Amino acid sequence: MKMRIYTSATLTEAVSPAVPLWQLAPTHDPGGRLLTDFMMLIPRLRTRPQHEIERASRDIQAVLSLHQDVVFADLNLKLNLLWVSLRPRPGAISELVAAIRLRVPDAVLVAHYAEPR
């Protein structure tokens, strides 16, 4: 699994614009199968004390490393967003979201609203 975590140092450095996430996150696994993904918002994470940010980052990384379906993850403190790409498996997203929320209770799944039919 490839995981990128933006630290506070990354946020304050004067660097050229970063590569957009849609260009970094994989869409297919090495075997050519499509991946699925989800995004979680962690409100006000970047404004918390450094030790809380580091703890949340470690907790998220610990959860994701236990799931072999995870292929890529990106924690962007500037946007307070976690992006995860994984191999599709029934219930995998629900499991990961629940496990992350156990460790980082403020994390919220970002999803669209679909009208029931």
N, C-alpha and C positions, 0 to 999 in steps of 0.2 A: 504494500500500500504506500502510495506517495501522499504525504501530508505536508501542507504549507500552513504555517502559523505566522501571522504578522505580529511582531513584537512591538512594544512601544518605541523602541529605537527605530524600527522600520517606518513607523508613522511620522517621525520627526526628521528623518533624513531628507535632504534635498536631492532627489533622484529624478530621472526622467520618468514619464508616465509608465505605469506598469502595463504588462501585457494583459489584455482583457481575459477574464475568466473563461469566457466561451471558447477562447483559443487554447487554453491550458487544460481544461477538464476533458478527459477522454470521453468519447461517445461509443466506442467499441472496445471490447477486451482483445487481448492478443489473438484469440481464435476467430475474431471477426463478429462475435455476437454483440448485439446492442446492449448498452448499459442503461440503467435507470438512475435517477438522481432525486435529491430533495434538498430543501433549504430550510434552515432554522434561524430565526431572529433571536438574539440574546440582548434584550433592551438594556441600554446604558452600560454595556460591558466595558467599553473603552474608557469610561469615566471612573471606574472603580479603582481602588488602590492596586498597585502593581502586583502584590502578593495574591490578591483575589483573581486577577487576570491570569496569572501563571497557574494558579490552582485549577481554574476552569479549563485552561488549555490542556493541562496534564490529565484532568478527568475525562475530557472529550477524547483525547488521544488514547487513553487506557480503554475506554469503551470501544472505540473503533478498531483498535488492534486485536480485540477478541473476536471480531466478526470477519471471517475469511472472505465474505462477499464484497467487502469494501475495497475499492480500487484506488480511489482518490478522495482527498478531503482538503478543504481550504477554509481556514478561519481568518476572516478579514475583520480586524478590530476597527478599522476606519468606518466600516459599514455595520459593524456588530452582527455579521452574518457568518453562518457555517454552511458550506456547500459540501455535499457528500455524493459521490458517484459510486454505484455498486452494481454487481451482477444481479439481475432480476430473479427474485425468488418470492413466492407467495408469503406475505407476512414479514418480509425482511425489513421494510421501511418502518413498520409499526414497532417491531422489536427494537430497532436502533433508536428510534425517537423516544420510546419509553425508557430505555437504558440511559440515554443522555439526560432526559428530564429527571431521572433519579439522582444523578450527580450534579446537574445544573438546572435546578427547578425553574429558573426564569426563562429557559429556552422554550421557544414557541415554534411549532411547525408552520411554515408558510405554505399555504395551499389555496387553490381557487375554490370558489363555491359553485357547486353544481346543483341545479334544481332537481329535486327528486322527480322521477317520471312515474 
